[in-house]
Amino acid sequence: MRVFANPVGAGALWFDNLATAQGTPVAYDPQARAFITMPPFCINRDVIGCNWIAPKQGAFCRACAMTELAPDPSIPDAMPNWAQTEAAKRWVLDNLGRWNWFRPEDPGARPVFHMLAEGPTPVPMGHVGGVVTISVAEADPVLRTTRREALEEPYRTMIGHMRHEISHMLWWRLSLREDFLDAFRGMFGDEREDYPAALQRYYHNGPPPDWRSRFVSTYASAHPHEDWAETASHLLHLTDIADSFVAAGLSSSDLPHLGWDPYMEADAENLIHIATHQVMAVNHINRAMGLSDLYPFVLSEQVRRKLVFMHDWLRRGAQGL
């Protein structure tokens, strides 16, 4: 994620800022990729702290307009959890916008979001036909950690959930292209395999013994759909890490040149090489504070090939190229 210029003075702005350090209200314009001081602001600004602009007074911003169902406010912690969930969604949508997904120039369908709070029954997250269902309860760090440990996952965040579920929607978009499915099946397998049966087998038997050589995570081994979504998530993780590294003013001998833009990098192998070197360095720094690794994954050669495949399709798919 970029670090943004202050439109009214010195200093920088971060992606989630609602005001400058001097207290001037600002909002993010996702089309211009810049902060501005002039309304109209999103109508959800006072409801959940949305900091994007709206097309007109009293309207939703581009991101909030994608939310078809909002959580029941009577459920405890629903509103603060929803606020954090929408913030994660804006982050991921802006990342994807760097490759022109879901911007005005993108001719395809946008995702529709059902943001649901959890009562006594957990909310299963998923995607069907362009609709992404998210449990806002997972914004709670205690609940999220409990589920991460129960599922023996090394990583679980709301941004990660957003990247995973939106990636299912991206597959659905790309599957409408005649040239995509054969290429996908050659790389990931046949997605027509019985999905419920595959998940039941995965949860009963676990991943195959050699999963590390073929998949980016254990869950990716469950079904080709999940392999796609997990791999796409990791491409988005790595690209955003590299972009944030550059935006923060950090330097590395691996960077091709000053002002290098990871989202404009056409060579996927180079992007992956740079990003993995950066995460190894940050992992080492985290260990100095007794913290978990920022990126606790090892990428096999087959996973790298899948990431290269993913990079090609996600960079060109939004514009139908």
Beta strands, then each sheet from edge to edge (+ up, - down):
strand 1: 4-5
strand 2: 12-13
strand 3: 27-29
strand 4: 34-36
strand 5: 67-69
strand 6: 112-116
strand 7: 126-128
strand 8: 131-135
sheet 1: 1+ 2-
sheet 2: 3+ 4-
sheet 3: 5+ 6+ 8+ 7-
end
